[in-house]
Amino acid sequence: MLYSNLSLNSQGHLAIAGLDACDLAAEFGTPLYVLDEDRVRGNCRTYVKAMQAHFPEGSMPLYAGKALCFRGIYPVIQSEGLGADVVSAGEIATALSAGFPANRLFFHGSNKTDAEIAYGVEQGIGCFVVDNSNELAVLGREACERDITQRVLLRVTVGLDPHTLAAINTGRVDSQFGVPIETGQALSFVREALSTPGIEVIGFHSHIGSQIFEPDSFCDQVDRLLAFACDVRDELGYVASTFNLGGGFGVRYVIDDPEVDLAANIRVVAEHLNAGCTKTGYPLPRILMEPGRSIVADAGTTLYTAGGTKEIEGYRNYVMVDGGMTDNPRYALYKSAYTVINASRAVEDADYVCTLAGRCCESGDRIAEDIRVARPRRGDIIAVLTTGAYNFAMSSNYNRVLRPALVTIREGKAHLAVRRQSIDDLLGLEML
Ligand SMILES: *Cc1c(COP(=O)(O)O)cnc(C)c1O
């Protein structure tokens, strides 16, 4: 099994955190998102522990809620001692309505609207991650109007290509996120921020991409951020107390992906930072990281019911499931690889080569191609692993397919965290 929380039970079924996947499907219906809360907590603890051990006091992980945002995740994140990233009024409202403290929220986004900026300030967001000078001006005005000083991080791009997919690579100079260092614009951005009334700059943010397995890219990023911070110090006399390194540590979707030792990687990055600060005489900043995927991805599984199979001689075998790109668009977007298990026949040989197709009217509606599973019969429960991140969060109603329910497993019990969307929900917005 790919993960330690998965097992085979005496019925020959897949069990998730000890619960029979077929029973879960029978109780809650399919498609179904299942999230193992203990595994989320384990991932949180790995970050908190490693960051506390290796980075200066005050360093902490911020959960990037865009990976999986629903109310039930926030008490988990909060009790594990993480802060959280939010990117919209919707994410802010979700976190706040779950009782998450506003002062532990970091408000991201490359194009926050005026209304969202006002809402964020009003709600007492701890820190804005300011993307550009337009935003800075609006934020300064809002803060002054309310007679407060808003803490901010300034988002810069370090010009790095961490050799991941172009679509999820945001650290390059040519990016719609942040302000580039290379062109000199980032320095002007800092100068401007330092003289904007109502704004207190606590440091710099950069995010270089996603699904990064090695610490080298993060070390390069630290070098560049530090060099930039030294330039800022020399030019403007400003010293940053905080570096935010963004998110992006990879997770293992298939057995061929490397296993990521988060703690070891964090130690390497920390040692690199310490050496850099010693060399440049820069005071060691506290470090923030923004893991999303590596907190929730491997805690999530999607359960589908197999429908028909289609064997096209000389070509391929299709297994159709009752979901697809509407609950998981990642294959359609990035050709992301997944591990698939026939949960109803988890003890049988996984020797049937097939393509898992969704139910939408799109030939691109696939979850995985040319995978091996135990040959499915109609009605079998098909489990797709590692769907905790960017599945629920990216789901849609394309073809008027209803969004699945989300169930969390805590201490051996399943809890319905988000109910299945209904036809009434779907039609409820329509005014004519
Ligand atoms: C997407 C994103 C993250 C989270 O990335 P993961 O790969 O899920 O860890 C963190 N910070 C920023 C700014 C992002 O855009």
The ligand as a Gaussian input file, in Angstrom:
#p B3LYP/6-31G(d) Opt

LIG

0 1
 C       -0.412000      27.135000      -4.200000
 C        0.311000      27.925000      -3.193000
 C        0.724000      27.340000      -2.000000
 C        0.535000      25.888000      -1.694000
 O        1.220000      25.082000      -2.585000
 P        1.291000      23.497000      -2.346000
 O        1.985000      22.973000      -3.540000
 O       -0.113000      23.030000      -2.236000
 O        2.046000      23.285000      -1.076000
 C        1.342000      28.137000      -1.072000
 N        1.551000      29.458000      -1.303000
 C        1.167000      30.059000      -2.443000
 C        1.416000      31.488000      -2.629000
 C        0.540000      29.317000      -3.427000
 O        0.169000      29.904000      -4.561000

